């Protein structure tokens, strides 16, 4: 990353064997404590996790109107450069800098995650999208895709999800989309109290962990094997994705 690229949150697992990278792209709420804790959770599973601050240190929105305004002010070119440089910076601190990474995006960040998969296909082996879509051509992507979508979503229509899934099948990409009955947008994010659904979030975490283990190079990470729930299992997992890690292995990344 260049000196002007930006900053973010980086955390590495305790175990130093086969550490692979996962890039986390936040929603329009910004780089909140929830996304830092989500990175902590990934590190506990054996991954090096990096969440760039797409809002460049601006104050975090407190309401949907403020979040919508923050998204409208986003410098798209700067954000694109930051996403690209963050992927390259993350790869450089994994155990195999030549290996592709995983990327997980939430809402706005999901759109950026899929953009990265198409824009820099050799860098991404697995893309996970939480309640976000993308309309660009994804034929150039090399990765597998997983999606987690709410049943009731005022921001992402069912038609958008169906069209995206059909497009990914059409261009020959491995894809698995999951829909969570009774949920709404933000259901995974524990700090969105009105929308958060603990059971759906636990199941989505289990599916995400399994997906990363299957599609990132090297198999299951050394920090912890994925739980036994298969992607199609409707039983919630045992772990909540929002809990902080027990030890501080993090650092504010600025480069």
HUHU-V790865 format. One record per residue. N is the residue number from 0. RES is the residue in one small letter. PHI is phi in radians with two decimals (999 if undefined). OMEGA is omega in whole degrees, 0 to 359 (999 if undefined). NEAR is the number of other C-alpha atoms within 12 Angstrom. Layout:
BEGIN
N/RES/PHI/OMEGA/NEAR
N/RES/PHI/OMEGA/NEAR
END
This chain:
BEGIN
0/x/999/179/23
1/x/-1.35/183/16
2/x/-1.10/183/12
3/x/-1.74/188/15
4/x/-1.20/179/28
5/x/2.45/183/30
6/x/-2.39/181/30
7/x/-3.07/183/40
8/x/-2.11/182/39
9/x/-2.13/176/41
10/x/-2.47/182/42
11/x/-2.03/179/38
12/x/-1.26/178/37
13/x/-1.12/180/25
14/x/-1.26/185/21
15/x/-1.77/183/19
16/x/-1.85/173/20
17/x/0.95/179/29
18/x/-1.43/179/41
19/x/-1.91/190/47
20/x/-1.78/173/49
21/x/-2.30/177/55
22/x/-1.59/182/55
23/x/-1.99/182/52
24/x/-1.99/190/51
25/x/-1.28/177/45
26/x/-1.43/183/41
27/x/-1.22/175/39
28/x/-1.36/179/35
29/x/1.54/182/38
30/x/-1.40/183/36
31/x/-1.39/175/33
32/x/-0.98/178/24
33/x/-1.01/183/33
34/x/-1.25/172/40
35/x/-1.15/177/38
36/x/-1.14/177/35
37/x/-1.12/175/44
38/x/-1.09/176/45
39/x/-1.00/181/37
40/x/-1.11/176/39
41/x/-1.09/180/50
42/x/-1.14/177/42
43/x/-1.13/177/35
44/x/-1.51/174/39
45/x/1.84/184/37
46/x/-1.85/165/49
47/x/-1.46/184/48
48/x/-2.06/178/46
49/x/-2.31/176/52
50/x/-2.09/177/51
51/x/-1.26/177/49
52/x/-1.56/183/40
53/x/-1.21/178/43
54/x/-1.66/172/38
55/x/0.98/176/26
56/x/1.44/178/20
57/x/-1.15/179/22
58/x/-0.99/181/19
59/x/-1.25/176/26
60/x/-1.14/180/21
61/x/-1.92/182/17
62/x/-2.32/176/15
63/x/-0.99/179/18
64/x/-1.11/178/14
65/x/-1.15/179/18
66/x/-1.15/178/24
67/x/-1.10/178/20
68/x/-1.18/178/19
69/x/-1.10/177/27
70/x/-1.13/179/26
71/x/-1.15/180/14
72/x/-1.45/185/18
73/x/-1.06/175/23
74/x/-1.37/188/15
75/x/-1.09/181/18
76/x/-1.14/178/14
77/x/-1.16/179/21
78/x/-1.10/178/32
79/x/-1.08/179/29
80/x/-1.11/180/25
81/x/-1.19/178/37
82/x/-1.07/180/45
83/x/-1.11/183/35
84/x/-1.20/177/32
85/x/-1.17/177/44
86/x/-1.06/182/47
87/x/-1.26/177/34
88/x/-1.13/179/36
89/x/-1.09/180/44
90/x/-1.02/185/34
91/x/-1.21/182/23
92/x/-1.87/173/29
93/x/-1.53/181/35
94/x/-1.27/177/27
95/x/-2.34/183/22
96/x/-1.07/178/21
97/x/-1.48/184/21
98/x/-1.44/176/29
99/x/-1.24/184/38
100/x/-1.98/167/49
101/x/-1.74/176/50
102/x/-2.40/180/56
103/x/-2.16/181/52
104/x/-2.22/182/49
105/x/-2.09/177/40
106/x/0.96/175/40
107/x/-0.91/181/38
108/x/-1.14/176/40
109/x/-1.14/177/36
110/x/-1.09/178/36
111/x/-1.16/180/43
112/x/-1.08/179/52
113/x/-1.23/174/47
114/x/-1.07/180/37
115/x/-1.09/180/47
116/x/-1.04/179/41
117/x/-1.48/185/32
118/x/-1.32/183/25
119/x/-2.36/191/29
120/x/-1.08/181/28
121/x/-1.24/183/23
122/x/-1.65/188/37
123/x/-2.17/178/41
124/x/-1.82/183/42
125/x/-2.63/179/45
126/x/-2.18/179/52
127/x/-2.07/181/51
128/x/-2.04/173/49
129/x/-1.78/177/48
130/x/0.63/175/45
131/x/-2.71/182/42
132/x/-2.25/181/41
133/x/-2.68/184/32
134/x/-1.80/181/23
135/x/-1.28/178/21
136/x/-1.25/181/22
137/x/-1.81/182/35
138/x/-1.10/182/24
139/x/-1.41/181/22
140/x/-1.19/178/31
141/x/-1.85/192/30
142/x/-1.67/169/40
143/x/-1.54/183/40
144/x/-2.15/171/44
145/x/-2.27/179/44
146/x/-2.28/178/42
147/x/-2.20/188/46
148/x/-2.29/180/43
149/x/-1.43/175/35
150/x/-1.29/182/25
151/x/-2.02/186/20
152/x/-2.40/180/27
153/x/-1.35/184/18
154/x/-1.81/180/23
155/x/-2.24/183/29
156/x/-1.40/177/20
157/x/-1.09/178/21
158/x/-1.08/178/15
159/x/-1.06/181/20
160/x/-1.15/180/31
161/x/-1.08/181/22
162/x/-1.14/179/20
163/x/-1.13/180/35
164/x/-1.08/179/32
165/x/-1.13/179/21
166/x/-1.09/180/24
167/x/-1.12/175/33
168/x/-1.12/183/19
169/x/-1.08/181/15
170/x/-1.56/171/21
171/x/1.40/179/18
172/x/-1.61/172/27
173/x/-1.09/185/28
174/x/-2.55/172/30
175/x/-2.44/179/30
176/x/-1.93/180/35
177/x/-2.14/177/32
178/x/-2.06/189/32
179/x/-2.02/184/34
180/x/-1.00/174/20
181/x/1.38/184/18
182/x/-1.73/175/28
183/x/-2.27/179/31
184/x/-0.89/182/36
185/x/1.36/186/40
186/x/-1.05/183/38
187/x/-1.43/190/40
188/x/-1.52/188/40
189/x/-1.14/181/28
190/x/-1.52/173/24
191/x/-1.72/193/24
192/x/-1.04/183/15
193/x/-1.27/184/15
194/x/-1.81/188/23
195/x/-1.09/177/26
196/x/-2.16/188/30
197/x/-1.07/181/30
198/x/-1.11/179/26
199/x/-1.14/179/39
200/x/-1.13/178/41
201/x/-1.09/180/31
202/x/-1.15/179/35
203/x/-1.11/177/46
204/x/-1.09/180/42
205/x/-1.02/180/35
206/x/-1.15/179/39
207/x/-1.13/180/45
208/x/-1.06/178/44
209/x/-1.11/180/32
210/x/-1.08/179/42
211/x/-1.08/181/43
212/x/-1.10/182/37
213/x/-1.39/191/27
214/x/-1.97/174/32
215/x/-1.46/180/35
216/x/-1.01/174/30
217/x/1.81/178/23
218/x/1.36/183/22
219/x/-1.10/181/25
220/x/-1.15/182/35
221/x/-1.21/184/25
222/x/-1.25/180/26
223/x/2.85/179/26
224/x/-1.23/177/22
225/x/-1.15/179/29
226/x/-1.20/193/28
227/x/-1.41/182/20
228/x/-1.20/177/24
229/x/-1.33/183/23
230/x/-0.99/182/30
231/x/-1.60/182/20
232/x/-1.34/181/18
233/x/-1.60/178/20
234/x/-1.51/179/21
235/x/-1.08/176/26
236/x/-1.35/184/27
237/x/-1.63/189/20
238/x/-1.94/174/25
239/x/-1.59/184/28
240/x/-1.29/186/40
241/x/-1.71/184/30
242/x/-1.43/181/25
243/x/-1.27/177/25
244/x/-1.24/184/25
245/x/-1.36/181/14
246/x/-2.17/181/15
247/x/-1.54/177/20
248/x/-2.06/188/26
249/x/-1.80/174/28
250/x/-2.71/173/19
251/x/-1.37/182/22
252/x/-1.53/177/24
253/x/-2.54/181/25
254/x/-2.68/999/20
END
